[in-house]
Amino acid sequence: MLPAALLAKGFALGFSASASPGPFQALLLQRAARLGPRRALHLALVPLVSDPPVIAACLLALAGLPVGLLRLISLAGGALLVFLGGSALRDLWGGRPPAAETGGPGEAPMAGGFWRAALVNFLNPNVWLFWSLVGGPILAGAWRQAASQPLAFLACFYLALTATNAVIVLVFGALGRLGPRAARALGGLSAVAFLALGLAQLWQAAG
């Protein structure tokens, strides 16, 4: 029988990870406001693609990731966030209409947006730190009890994480549909968030 405390911990940590401000949450806000909830909802599933390599690496090096690797990830992630923030501000200043990213009938813009979001999340040092210092030890301890326990923890964690991501997309997507002014305001807010997070990440990594 699976321990209720472990399942509750998975739900709580999944909700907290999604509700905490960060690069991926800023990207969800931007895409939801620009594309609308229907075309951005698939981004809620991004962690299911970007997290497994991180989890595997952290479990293989549970004693702690090399400082140099974390610094390299932070620098790359910070540079990517600054680039995304600058691109978003350029689009706003240039008067680019929010619908420009929705593309035509093809799905390439949606696919491109998904993999860009996956890259942002993969290069987020918070994800690496979480699975190295919090999630990894929980999985290791659960595995020593029974092979089914870490799977149950991951199921609860990602159920809460993706559900909360979906709510974020739906809420901000609905706000963005209030009109061009609301969409531009949300786009500007996310662009500033990208720049602030990216610069802070670069400063911390270089320090």
Summary of the structure (lengths in Angstrom):
residues: 207
radius of gyration: 17.9
end to end distance: 47.3
largest distance: 58.5
contacts: 684
relative contact order: 0.25
helix: 85%
strand: 0%
